[in-house]
Amino acid sequence: MIVSRILKFVSIPRPKLPVGGFFRAHLRPFLLLLFLFVFCNKLPIGEDEISIRGDFDAQFIELTPSFKFTESKNIPLGASVNLIIGKNSEYESRILLQFDFPDTSIQGLDEIKLILWRNLRFSEDTITFSIHLLTTPFNETEATWHLKTISETWSTDGGDFEEDSLRFGEVRGDSLVVLFNYIELEQIRSAPGLIIIPEDTGFVGFYSREGGAAPQFQLVKNNVATSVPIEADCHILTGPEPFYIETWIGSGMGYRNFVQFDFTVDSLLPGEKIVFADLSFKAFKHFSMRDSFDIGIKELIEHFDDYDTPTGPALSVESHSVHDTLFSLDIVEHVQRIIDVPDSNFGLFIYVSPENYDISSFQIVDDSYILRIGYIPPPEERW
């Protein structure tokens, strides 16, 4: 009735206006807009309006995992930006090096030295070491504590090397410098590589060639240093195996925690808007070479098989102090996708990022995982 009156009102022929009647000429359109604004339905038309007006209070639920367990792997570390040497009661890490020496004979050298540059982001432990000749070659992208290539094992776990060492030394300062003589240089050139082994407790990190400051041999003659390029470098690591009921995450030795939630139990239906989804958990035991680290979370894109089950990109990566005991990750993107497409719920991997950077492990308090979800139901139909 109101709209018909408005239409009748605006359909009256406009009278001729005298000069200066501009205001009266625009009065009727203004009144039309005013009527439409006053009598228009201003209820929310969708979820984007929930923060403006209407009775759209968020609902809250808490979930615990329907499945969780730890998957571990002795991962290859050849792509790491660091080379780690050290050991304690649980871990041991050794460095493998291979250099591309020239075929020509080398005479008249004043110095023959191996140099590694220290990554000072790590703790400044002082440790002793020994250097040995390898007796079999290795592939830097495939070598682990047990494997020298993806299909070949070491004769002895931890590398195949000569029992007698070339050198003993101690890591001090911002670099490691080891001097050799001519006889030792010829032995090194003939061998498939070198291995550096820790002799006491503590850990030290050096830059790999991926880290920018690659290890190198320097051949010095008449105060001129010629660098011998590195051909391959990596570190190999052994560490603890979690008990099957324990929940771990870690780097160096890869520990990934698989977690899956059943969103159907609380009747979260397609069309509901997830406002937040906060996954929290507690840790009570840790080992780390740094004061801070990053925790990441990835979505599995197919049913779980093993440590290498394919995943999507990281949903969230959060920095934490190693002294933190409570950790939190935002997984709203994951929850919204599972609500909208329930068949894609293959679970999550929680991990230390990046997994090959250093050596760390965190044991998570059993049953401490809590997923807090805030959501808004679809708006009611408008009449």
Secondary structure by P-SEA (a helix, b strand, c coil): caaaaaaaaaaccccccccccccccaaaaaaaaaaaaaaccccccccccccccccbbbbbbbbcccbbbbbbbbccccccccccccccccbbbbbbbbbbccccccccccccbbbbbbcccccbbbbbbbbbbbccccccccccccccccccccccccbbbbccccbbbbbcccbbbbbbcaaaaaaaaaccbbbbbbcccbbbbbbcccccccbbbbbbcccbbbbbbbccccccbbbbbccccccccccccbbbbbbbbbcccccccccccccbbbbbbcccccccccccbbbbbbbbcccccccccccccccbbbbbcccccbbbbbaaaaaaaaaaccccccbbbbbcccccccccccccccccbbbbbbbbccccccc
